[in-house]
């Protein structure tokens, strides 16, 4: 089960970073080459990357707070 949680964490971070870097690439092209199309594609990709960064893990993979 520990390997599944590790895979889930890395895939969550990997997808988030991929979409974030892609969004930055479209923003850069929006400022230089394709002003309208770059920002049209960058904004949804930015929202998708924030979704992956804030997505919750399975209940078994969550870090549990110690009860005091």
QUILINDA-V171849 format. One record per helix or strand. SS is the DSSP state (~ for helix, > for strand). FROM is the first residue (numbers start at 1). TO is the last residue. If there is no record, write none. Layout:
ss=<SS/SS>
from=<FROM/FROM>
to=<TO/TO>
//
This chain:
ss=<~/~/~>
from=<2/35/59>
to=<32/54/61>
//
